[in-house]
Amino acid sequence: MGSVLAMKQRSDKLYRWVLTAIAAAIDQGRHPVGTRLPGKRGLAEAFAVSRPTVRDVMVAPELRGLVVRRLRV
């Protein structure tokens, strides 16, 4: 049970770390308004985390109004 808790805590730390880094990049203008963020695969590679972690992170900025999800055309 202890290892499950440790994995959950590590996952939460990764989630917060990636979320903070993406929000900072947007705030600092590295991803200007109207531009596309890298895809899940690119972000996962950049942060050395899994794509599911990136997917979960991308919901938070969307809710905070930092990003808008749009369909590709």
PyMOL Python script that loads the backbone (N, CA, C, O; Angstrom):
from pymol import cmd

cmd.read_pdbstr("""\
ATOM      1  N   MET A   1       0.822  -1.192   0.000  1.00  0.00           N
ATOM      2  CA  MET A   1       0.000   0.000   0.000  1.00  0.00           C
ATOM      3  C   MET A   1       0.864   1.254   0.000  1.00  0.00           C
ATOM      4  O   MET A   1       0.521   2.254  -0.630  1.00  0.00           O
ATOM      5  N   GLY A   2       1.991   1.194   0.712  1.00  0.00           N
ATOM      6  CA  GLY A   2       2.876   2.344   0.777  1.00  0.00           C
ATOM      7  C   GLY A   2       3.416   2.736  -0.585  1.00  0.00           C
ATOM      8  O   GLY A   2       3.555   3.924  -0.877  1.00  0.00           O
ATOM      9  N   SER A   3       3.724   1.751  -1.426  1.00  0.00           N
ATOM     10  CA  SER A   3       4.260   2.062  -2.748  1.00  0.00           C
ATOM     11  C   SER A   3       3.202   2.703  -3.638  1.00  0.00           C
ATOM     12  O   SER A   3       3.529   3.537  -4.483  1.00  0.00           O
ATOM     13  N   VAL A   4       1.938   2.323  -3.458  1.00  0.00           N
ATOM     14  CA  VAL A   4       0.858   2.943  -4.230  1.00  0.00           C
ATOM     15  C   VAL A   4       0.732   4.410  -3.848  1.00  0.00           C
ATOM     16  O   VAL A   4       0.564   5.267  -4.715  1.00  0.00           O
ATOM     17  N   LEU A   5       0.811   4.700  -2.559  1.00  0.00           N
ATOM     18  CA  LEU A   5       0.742   6.082  -2.087  1.00  0.00           C
ATOM     19  C   LEU A   5       1.931   6.882  -2.606  1.00  0.00           C
ATOM     20  O   LEU A   5       1.775   8.032  -3.018  1.00  0.00           O
ATOM     21  N   ALA A   6       3.111   6.284  -2.587  1.00  0.00           N
ATOM     22  CA  ALA A   6       4.305   6.962  -3.092  1.00  0.00           C
ATOM     23  C   ALA A   6       4.163   7.268  -4.577  1.00  0.00           C
ATOM     24  O   ALA A   6       4.545   8.349  -5.025  1.00  0.00           O
ATOM     25  N   MET A   7       3.616   6.323  -5.350  1.00  0.00           N
ATOM     26  CA  MET A   7       3.415   6.551  -6.783  1.00  0.00           C
ATOM     27  C   MET A   7       2.410   7.671  -7.013  1.00  0.00           C
ATOM     28  O   MET A   7       2.598   8.497  -7.907  1.00  0.00           O
ATOM     29  N   LYS A   8       1.346   7.709  -6.219  1.00  0.00           N
ATOM     30  CA  LYS A   8       0.328   8.753  -6.344  1.00  0.00           C
ATOM     31  C   LYS A   8       0.935  10.119  -6.037  1.00  0.00           C
ATOM     32  O   LYS A   8       0.670  11.087  -6.750  1.00  0.00           O
ATOM     33  N   GLN A   9       1.741  10.206  -4.992  1.00  0.00           N
ATOM     34  CA  GLN A   9       2.375  11.474  -4.637  1.00  0.00           C
ATOM     35  C   GLN A   9       3.326  11.924  -5.735  1.00  0.00           C
ATOM     36  O   GLN A   9       3.378  13.110  -6.061  1.00  0.00           O
ATOM     37  N   ARG A  10       4.078  10.994  -6.309  1.00  0.00           N
ATOM     38  CA  ARG A  10       4.992  11.336  -7.404  1.00  0.00           C
ATOM     39  C   ARG A  10       4.199  11.832  -8.606  1.00  0.00           C
ATOM     40  O   ARG A  10       4.578  12.812  -9.247  1.00  0.00           O
ATOM     41  N   SER A  11       3.101  11.154  -8.908  1.00  0.00           N
ATOM     42  CA  SER A  11       2.251  11.546 -10.026  1.00  0.00           C
ATOM     43  C   SER A  11       1.685  12.946  -9.819  1.00  0.00           C
ATOM     44  O   SER A  11       1.648  13.746 -10.754  1.00  0.00           O
ATOM     45  N   ASP A  12       1.245  13.245  -8.599  1.00  0.00           N
ATOM     46  CA  ASP A  12       0.717  14.579  -8.292  1.00  0.00           C
ATOM     47  C   ASP A  12       1.788  15.647  -8.453  1.00  0.00           C
ATOM     48  O   ASP A  12       1.511  16.736  -8.956  1.00  0.00           O
ATOM     49  N   LYS A  13       3.016  15.338  -8.028  1.00  0.00           N
ATOM     50  CA  LYS A  13       4.116  16.296  -8.166  1.00  0.00           C
ATOM     51  C   LYS A  13       4.421  16.549  -9.638  1.00  0.00           C
ATOM     52  O   LYS A  13       4.628  17.696 -10.037  1.00  0.00           O
ATOM     53  N   LEU A  14       4.453  15.491 -10.451  1.00  0.00           N
ATOM     54  CA  LEU A  14       4.694  15.647 -11.887  1.00  0.00           C
ATOM     55  C   LEU A  14       3.602  16.496 -12.519  1.00  0.00           C
ATOM     56  O   LEU A  14       3.881  17.388 -13.320  1.00  0.00           O
ATOM     57  N   TYR A  15       2.366  16.214 -12.156  1.00  0.00           N
ATOM     58  CA  TYR A  15       1.224  16.956 -12.683  1.00  0.00           C
ATOM     59  C   TYR A  15       1.380  18.440 -12.378  1.00  0.00           C
ATOM     60  O   TYR A  15       1.260  19.276 -13.274  1.00  0.00           O
ATOM     61  N   ARG A  16       1.647  18.770 -11.119  1.00  0.00           N
ATOM     62  CA  ARG A  16       1.795  20.181 -10.731  1.00  0.00           C
ATOM     63  C   ARG A  16       2.988  20.825 -11.420  1.00  0.00           C
ATOM     64  O   ARG A  16       2.917  21.981 -11.836  1.00  0.00           O
ATOM     65  N   TRP A  17       4.089  20.079 -11.542  1.00  0.00           N
ATOM     66  CA  TRP A  17       5.293  20.609 -12.171  1.00  0.00           C
ATOM     67  C   TRP A  17       5.038  20.938 -13.644  1.00  0.00           C
ATOM     68  O   TRP A  17       5.400  22.018 -14.111  1.00  0.00           O
ATOM     69  N   VAL A  18       4.418  20.016 -14.370  1.00  0.00           N
ATOM     70  CA  VAL A  18       4.127  20.242 -15.790  1.00  0.00           C
ATOM     71  C   VAL A  18       3.116  21.376 -15.950  1.00  0.00           C
ATOM     72  O   VAL A  18       3.285  22.234 -16.816  1.00  0.00           O
ATOM     73  N   LEU A  19       2.085  21.389 -15.139  1.00  0.00           N
ATOM     74  CA  LEU A  19       1.084  22.456 -15.199  1.00  0.00           C
ATOM     75  C   LEU A  19       1.725  23.818 -14.963  1.00  0.00           C
ATOM     76  O   LEU A  19       1.448  24.768 -15.695  1.00  0.00           O
ATOM     77  N   THR A  20       2.571  23.922 -13.957  1.00  0.00           N
ATOM     78  CA  THR A  20       3.251  25.181 -13.653  1.00  0.00           C
ATOM     79  C   THR A  20       4.156  25.608 -14.800  1.00  0.00           C
ATOM     80  O   THR A  20       4.202  26.788 -15.149  1.00  0.00           O
ATOM     81  N   ALA A  21       4.870  24.663 -15.385  1.00  0.00           N
ATOM     82  CA  ALA A  21       5.783  24.980 -16.489  1.00  0.00           C
ATOM     83  C   ALA A  21       5.025  25.457 -17.725  1.00  0.00           C
ATOM     84  O   ALA A  21       5.452  26.410 -18.378  1.00  0.00           O
ATOM     85  N   ILE A  22       3.916  24.814 -18.054  1.00  0.00           N
ATOM     86  CA  ILE A  22       3.127  25.232 -19.218  1.00  0.00           C
ATOM     87  C   ILE A  22       2.514  26.603 -18.972  1.00  0.00           C
ATOM     88  O   ILE A  22       2.537  27.460 -19.856  1.00  0.00           O
ATOM     89  N   ALA A  23       1.965  26.818 -17.782  1.00  0.00           N
ATOM     90  CA  ALA A  23       1.382  28.120 -17.450  1.00  0.00           C
ATOM     91  C   ALA A  23       2.443  29.215 -17.500  1.00  0.00           C
ATOM     92  O   ALA A  23       2.172  30.311 -17.992  1.00  0.00           O
ATOM     93  N   ALA A  24       3.640  28.936 -17.001  1.00  0.00           N
ATOM     94  CA  ALA A  24       4.725  29.920 -17.030  1.00  0.00           C
ATOM     95  C   ALA A  24       5.129  30.240 -18.467  1.00  0.00           C
ATOM     96  O   ALA A  24       5.378  31.399 -18.796  1.00  0.00           O
ATOM     97  N   ALA A  25       5.196  29.227 -19.319  1.00  0.00           N
ATOM     98  CA  ALA A  25       5.558  29.451 -20.720  1.00  0.00           C
ATOM     99  C   ALA A  25       4.531  30.340 -21.413  1.00  0.00           C
ATOM    100  O   ALA A  25       4.891  31.191 -22.226  1.00  0.00           O
ATOM    101  N   ILE A  26       3.274  30.146 -21.097  1.00  0.00           N
ATOM    102  CA  ILE A  26       2.220  30.984 -21.678  1.00  0.00           C
ATOM    103  C   ILE A  26       2.340  32.403 -21.141  1.00  0.00           C
ATOM    104  O   ILE A  26       2.299  33.365 -21.907  1.00  0.00           O
ATOM    105  N   ASP A  27       2.488  32.535 -19.823  1.00  0.00           N
ATOM    106  CA  ASP A  27       2.599  33.855 -19.193  1.00  0.00           C
ATOM    107  C   ASP A  27       3.814  34.634 -19.688  1.00  0.00           C
ATOM    108  O   ASP A  27       3.757  35.857 -19.815  1.00  0.00           O
ATOM    109  N   GLN A  28       4.909  33.937 -19.967  1.00  0.00           N
ATOM    110  CA  GLN A  28       6.144  34.578 -20.404  1.00  0.00           C
ATOM    111  C   GLN A  28       6.184  34.834 -21.906  1.00  0.00           C
ATOM    112  O   GLN A  28       7.164  35.377 -22.415  1.00  0.00           O
ATOM    113  N   GLY A  29       5.133  34.449 -22.615  1.00  0.00           N
ATOM    114  CA  GLY A  29       5.055  34.721 -24.041  1.00  0.00           C
ATOM    115  C   GLY A  29       5.760  33.720 -24.928  1.00  0.00           C
ATOM    116  O   GLY A  29       5.874  33.948 -26.132  1.00  0.00           O
ATOM    117  N   ARG A  30       6.233  32.626 -24.376  1.00  0.00           N
ATOM    118  CA  ARG A  30       6.861  31.608 -25.221  1.00  0.00           C
ATOM    119  C   ARG A  30       5.831  30.894 -26.077  1.00  0.00           C
ATOM    120  O   ARG A  30       6.170  30.282 -27.090  1.00  0.00           O
ATOM    121  N   HIS A  31       4.580  30.974 -25.670  1.00  0.00           N
ATOM    122  CA  HIS A  31       3.461  30.459 -26.457  1.00  0.00           C
ATOM    123  C   HIS A  31       2.450  31.600 -26.544  1.00  0.00           C
ATOM    124  O   HIS A  31       1.501  31.650 -25.762  1.00  0.00           O
ATOM    125  N   PRO A  32       2.652  32.524 -27.502  1.00  0.00           N
ATOM    126  CA  PRO A  32       1.779  33.701 -27.599  1.00  0.00           C
ATOM    127  C   PRO A  32       0.318  33.332 -27.865  1.00  0.00           C
ATOM    128  O   PRO A  32       0.009  32.248 -28.360  1.00  0.00           O
ATOM    129  N   VAL A  33      -0.548  34.249 -27.527  1.00  0.00           N
ATOM    130  CA  VAL A  33      -1.983  34.075 -27.755  1.00  0.00           C
ATOM    131  C   VAL A  33      -2.218  33.759 -29.226  1.00  0.00           C
ATOM    132  O   VAL A  33      -1.654  34.409 -30.105  1.00  0.00           O
ATOM    133  N   GLY A  34      -3.045  32.767 -29.486  1.00  0.00           N
ATOM    134  CA  GLY A  34      -3.393  32.390 -30.852  1.00  0.00           C
ATOM    135  C   GLY A  34      -2.507  31.326 -31.457  1.00  0.00           C
ATOM    136  O   GLY A  34      -2.824  30.794 -32.521  1.00  0.00           O
ATOM    137  N   THR A  35      -1.397  31.001 -30.801  1.00  0.00           N
ATOM    138  CA  THR A  35      -0.528  29.953 -31.336  1.00  0.00           C
ATOM    139  C   THR A  35      -0.884  28.614 -30.703  1.00  0.00           C
ATOM    140  O   THR A  35      -1.508  28.549 -29.645  1.00  0.00           O
ATOM    141  N   ARG A  36      -0.472  27.559 -31.375  1.00  0.00           N
ATOM    142  CA  ARG A  36      -0.755  26.213 -30.881  1.00  0.00           C
ATOM    143  C   ARG A  36       0.350  25.755 -29.942  1.00  0.00           C
ATOM    144  O   ARG A  36       1.534  26.001 -30.175  1.00  0.00           O
ATOM    145  N   LEU A  37      -0.061  25.094 -28.892  1.00  0.00           N
ATOM    146  CA  LEU A  37       0.910  24.429 -28.026  1.00  0.00           C
ATOM    147  C   LEU A  37       1.384  23.166 -28.735  1.00  0.00           C
ATOM    148  O   LEU A  37       0.683  22.647 -29.604  1.00  0.00           O
ATOM    149  N   PRO A  38       2.551  22.673 -28.380  1.00  0.00           N
ATOM    150  CA  PRO A  38       2.960  21.380 -28.926  1.00  0.00           C
ATOM    151  C   PRO A  38       1.927  20.318 -28.559  1.00  0.00           C
ATOM    152  O   PRO A  38       1.187  20.474 -27.588  1.00  0.00           O
ATOM    153  N   GLY A  39       1.880  19.256 -29.326  1.00  0.00           N
ATOM    154  CA  GLY A  39       0.948  18.166 -29.049  1.00  0.00           C
ATOM    155  C   GLY A  39       1.324  17.406 -27.789  1.00  0.00           C
ATOM    156  O   GLY A  39       2.372  17.641 -27.187  1.00  0.00           O
ATOM    157  N   LYS A  40       0.452  16.497 -27.409  1.00  0.00           N
ATOM    158  CA  LYS A  40       0.684  15.711 -26.189  1.00  0.00           C
ATOM    159  C   LYS A  40       2.000  14.946 -26.255  1.00  0.00           C
ATOM    160  O   LYS A  40       2.744  14.882 -25.276  1.00  0.00           O
ATOM    161  N   ARG A  41       2.275  14.373 -27.405  1.00  0.00           N
ATOM    162  CA  ARG A  41       3.524  13.611 -27.548  1.00  0.00           C
ATOM    163  C   ARG A  41       4.738  14.520 -27.363  1.00  0.00           C
ATOM    164  O   ARG A  41       5.687  14.159 -26.667  1.00  0.00           O
ATOM    165  N   GLY A  42       4.706  15.698 -27.985  1.00  0.00           N
ATOM    166  CA  GLY A  42       5.821  16.635 -27.856  1.00  0.00           C
ATOM    167  C   GLY A  42       6.008  17.134 -26.435  1.00  0.00           C
ATOM    168  O   GLY A  42       7.133  17.230 -25.946  1.00  0.00           O
ATOM    169  N   LEU A  43       4.899  17.451 -25.771  1.00  0.00           N
ATOM    170  CA  LEU A  43       4.986  17.906 -24.382  1.00  0.00           C
ATOM    171  C   LEU A  43       5.467  16.782 -23.469  1.00  0.00           C
ATOM    172  O   LEU A  43       6.264  17.012 -22.559  1.00  0.00           O
ATOM    173  N   ALA A  44       4.978  15.564 -23.716  1.00  0.00           N
ATOM    174  CA  ALA A  44       5.407  14.424 -22.901  1.00  0.00           C
ATOM    175  C   ALA A  44       6.908  14.205 -23.042  1.00  0.00           C
ATOM    176  O   ALA A  44       7.592  13.941 -22.053  1.00  0.00           O
ATOM    177  N   GLU A  45       7.422  14.311 -24.260  1.00  0.00           N
ATOM    178  CA  GLU A  45       8.860  14.149 -24.474  1.00  0.00           C
ATOM    179  C   GLU A  45       9.635  15.294 -23.839  1.00  0.00           C
ATOM    180  O   GLU A  45      10.682  15.071 -23.232  1.00  0.00           O
ATOM    181  N   ALA A  46       9.133  16.518 -23.972  1.00  0.00           N
ATOM    182  CA  ALA A  46       9.828  17.681 -23.423  1.00  0.00           C
ATOM    183  C   ALA A  46       9.948  17.610 -21.903  1.00  0.00           C
ATOM    184  O   ALA A  46      10.962  18.020 -21.337  1.00  0.00           O
ATOM    185  N   PHE A  47       8.921  17.095 -21.248  1.00  0.00           N
ATOM    186  CA  PHE A  47       8.920  17.029 -19.790  1.00  0.00           C
ATOM    187  C   PHE A  47       9.272  15.646 -19.254  1.00  0.00           C
ATOM    188  O   PHE A  47       9.323  15.441 -18.041  1.00  0.00           O
ATOM    189  N   ALA A  48       9.513  14.707 -20.151  1.00  0.00           N
ATOM    190  CA  ALA A  48       9.844  13.324 -19.772  1.00  0.00           C
ATOM    191  C   ALA A  48       8.779  12.726 -18.853  1.00  0.00           C
ATOM    192  O   ALA A  48       9.084  12.127 -17.822  1.00  0.00           O
ATOM    193  N   VAL A  49       7.526  12.908 -19.259  1.00  0.00           N
ATOM    194  CA  VAL A  49       6.389  12.323 -18.534  1.00  0.00           C
ATOM    195  C   VAL A  49       5.538  11.561 -19.539  1.00  0.00           C
ATOM    196  O   VAL A  49       5.779  11.624 -20.744  1.00  0.00           O
ATOM    197  N   SER A  50       4.550  10.847 -19.040  1.00  0.00           N
ATOM    198  CA  SER A  50       3.681  10.075 -19.928  1.00  0.00           C
ATOM    199  C   SER A  50       2.647  10.973 -20.603  1.00  0.00           C
ATOM    200  O   SER A  50       2.319  12.051 -20.107  1.00  0.00           O
ATOM    201  N   ARG A  51       2.143  10.509 -21.740  1.00  0.00           N
ATOM    202  CA  ARG A  51       1.085  11.262 -22.417  1.00  0.00           C
ATOM    203  C   ARG A  51      -0.178  11.370 -21.572  1.00  0.00           C
ATOM    204  O   ARG A  51      -0.824  12.418 -21.596  1.00  0.00           O
ATOM    205  N   PRO A  52      -0.565  10.324 -20.819  1.00  0.00           N
ATOM    206  CA  PRO A  52      -1.730  10.503 -19.943  1.00  0.00           C
ATOM    207  C   PRO A  52      -1.538  11.624 -18.915  1.00  0.00           C
ATOM    208  O   PRO A  52      -2.492  12.324 -18.574  1.00  0.00           O
ATOM    209  N   THR A  53      -0.308  11.793 -18.423  1.00  0.00           N
ATOM    210  CA  THR A  53      -0.049  12.901 -17.495  1.00  0.00           C
ATOM    211  C   THR A  53      -0.272  14.226 -18.202  1.00  0.00           C
ATOM    212  O   THR A  53      -0.902  15.127 -17.647  1.00  0.00           O
ATOM    213  N   VAL A  54       0.238  14.354 -19.417  1.00  0.00           N
ATOM    214  CA  VAL A  54       0.048  15.591 -20.186  1.00  0.00           C
ATOM    215  C   VAL A  54      -1.433  15.813 -20.470  1.00  0.00           C
ATOM    216  O   VAL A  54      -1.926  16.935 -20.349  1.00  0.00           O
ATOM    217  N   ARG A  55      -2.136  14.768 -20.840  1.00  0.00           N
ATOM    218  CA  ARG A  55      -3.573  14.887 -21.109  1.00  0.00           C
ATOM    219  C   ARG A  55      -4.306  15.424 -19.882  1.00  0.00           C
ATOM    220  O   ARG A  55      -5.142  16.321 -19.992  1.00  0.00           O
ATOM    221  N   ASP A  56      -3.989  14.874 -18.726  1.00  0.00           N
ATOM    222  CA  ASP A  56      -4.628  15.335 -17.492  1.00  0.00           C
ATOM    223  C   ASP A  56      -4.273  16.786 -17.181  1.00  0.00           C
ATOM    224  O   ASP A  56      -5.117  17.553 -16.719  1.00  0.00           O
ATOM    225  N   VAL A  57      -3.034  17.153 -17.435  1.00  0.00           N
ATOM    226  CA  VAL A  57      -2.591  18.528 -17.183  1.00  0.00           C
ATOM    227  C   VAL A  57      -3.324  19.507 -18.089  1.00  0.00           C
ATOM    228  O   VAL A  57      -3.676  20.604 -17.655  1.00  0.00           O
ATOM    229  N   MET A  58      -3.558  19.127 -19.338  1.00  0.00           N
ATOM    230  CA  MET A  58      -4.156  20.059 -20.294  1.00  0.00           C
ATOM    231  C   MET A  58      -5.591  20.427 -19.945  1.00  0.00           C
ATOM    232  O   MET A  58      -6.097  21.433 -20.441  1.00  0.00           O
ATOM    233  N   VAL A  59      -6.249  19.656 -19.120  1.00  0.00           N
ATOM    234  CA  VAL A  59      -7.599  20.007 -18.683  1.00  0.00           C
ATOM    235  C   VAL A  59      -7.550  21.198 -17.726  1.00  0.00           C
ATOM    236  O   VAL A  59      -8.422  22.065 -17.777  1.00  0.00           O
ATOM    237  N   ALA A  60      -6.552  21.249 -16.864  1.00  0.00           N
ATOM    238  CA  ALA A  60      -6.455  22.321 -15.863  1.00  0.00           C
ATOM    239  C   ALA A  60      -6.279  23.705 -16.490  1.00  0.00           C
ATOM    240  O   ALA A  60      -7.019  24.618 -16.123  1.00  0.00           O
ATOM    241  N   PRO A  61      -5.334  23.907 -17.421  1.00  0.00           N
ATOM    242  CA  PRO A  61      -5.217  25.243 -18.013  1.00  0.00           C
ATOM    243  C   PRO A  61      -6.467  25.632 -18.789  1.00  0.00           C
ATOM    244  O   PRO A  61      -6.855  26.800 -18.823  1.00  0.00           O
ATOM    245  N   GLU A  62      -7.089  24.642 -19.409  1.00  0.00           N
ATOM    246  CA  GLU A  62      -8.313  24.933 -20.149  1.00  0.00           C
ATOM    247  C   GLU A  62      -9.373  25.473 -19.192  1.00  0.00           C
ATOM    248  O   GLU A  62     -10.081  26.429 -19.507  1.00  0.00           O
ATOM    249  N   LEU A  63      -9.469  24.859 -18.038  1.00  0.00           N
ATOM    250  CA  LEU A  63     -10.440  25.322 -17.057  1.00  0.00           C
ATOM    251  C   LEU A  63     -10.060  26.688 -16.502  1.00  0.00           C
ATOM    252  O   LEU A  63     -10.939  27.483 -16.169  1.00  0.00           O
ATOM    253  N   ARG A  64      -8.782  26.970 -16.398  1.00  0.00           N
ATOM    254  CA  ARG A  64      -8.322  28.258 -15.877  1.00  0.00           C
ATOM    255  C   ARG A  64      -8.351  29.343 -16.948  1.00  0.00           C
ATOM    256  O   ARG A  64      -8.049  30.502 -16.663  1.00  0.00           O
ATOM    257  N   GLY A  65      -8.709  28.982 -18.161  1.00  0.00           N
ATOM    258  CA  GLY A  65      -8.784  29.963 -19.228  1.00  0.00           C
ATOM    259  C   GLY A  65      -7.463  30.260 -19.909  1.00  0.00           C
ATOM    260  O   GLY A  65      -7.365  31.231 -20.660  1.00  0.00           O
ATOM    261  N   LEU A  66      -6.449  29.453 -19.666  1.00  0.00           N
ATOM    262  CA  LEU A  66      -5.149  29.679 -20.286  1.00  0.00           C
ATOM    263  C   LEU A  66      -5.101  29.175 -21.718  1.00  0.00           C
ATOM    264  O   LEU A  66      -4.408  29.749 -22.559  1.00  0.00           O
ATOM    265  N   VAL A  67      -5.828  28.113 -21.998  1.00  0.00           N
ATOM    266  CA  VAL A  67      -5.836  27.558 -23.351  1.00  0.00           C
ATOM    267  C   VAL A  67      -7.270  27.275 -23.770  1.00  0.00           C
ATOM    268  O   VAL A  67      -8.170  27.128 -22.944  1.00  0.00           O
ATOM    269  N   VAL A  68      -7.446  27.205 -25.077  1.00  0.00           N
ATOM    270  CA  VAL A  68      -8.739  26.850 -25.648  1.00  0.00           C
ATOM    271  C   VAL A  68      -8.508  25.652 -26.548  1.00  0.00           C
ATOM    272  O   VAL A  68      -7.627  25.674 -27.407  1.00  0.00           O
ATOM    273  N   ARG A  69      -9.279  24.631 -26.357  1.00  0.00           N
ATOM    274  CA  ARG A  69      -9.147  23.433 -27.177  1.00  0.00           C
ATOM    275  C   ARG A  69      -9.933  23.644 -28.463  1.00  0.00           C
ATOM    276  O   ARG A  69     -11.108  24.009 -28.424  1.00  0.00           O
ATOM    277  N   ARG A  70      -9.288  23.415 -29.599  1.00  0.00           N
ATOM    278  CA  ARG A  70      -9.943  23.553 -30.904  1.00  0.00           C
ATOM    279  C   ARG A  70      -9.689  22.306 -31.723  1.00  0.00           C
ATOM    280  O   ARG A  70      -8.648  21.662 -31.598  1.00  0.00           O
ATOM    281  N   LEU A  71     -10.651  21.979 -32.558  1.00  0.00           N
ATOM    282  CA  LEU A  71     -10.480  20.856 -33.472  1.00  0.00           C
ATOM    283  C   LEU A  71      -9.510  21.239 -34.572  1.00  0.00           C
ATOM    284  O   LEU A  71      -9.471  22.388 -35.012  1.00  0.00           O
ATOM    285  N   ARG A  72      -8.735  20.273 -35.008  1.00  0.00           N
ATOM    286  CA  ARG A  72      -7.832  20.524 -36.138  1.00  0.00           C
ATOM    287  C   ARG A  72      -8.642  20.599 -37.414  1.00  0.00           C
ATOM    288  O   ARG A  72      -9.631  19.885 -37.579  1.00  0.00           O
ATOM    289  N   VAL A  73      -8.218  21.468 -38.312  1.00  0.00           N
ATOM    290  CA  VAL A  73      -8.872  21.574 -39.620  1.00  0.00           C
ATOM    291  C   VAL A  73      -7.883  21.373 -40.717  1.00  0.00           C
ATOM    292  O   VAL A  73      -8.245  21.426 -41.893  1.00  0.00           O
TER     293      VAL A  73
END
""", "prot")
cmd.dss("prot")
cmd.show_as("cartoon", "prot")
cmd.util.cbc("prot")
cmd.orient("prot")
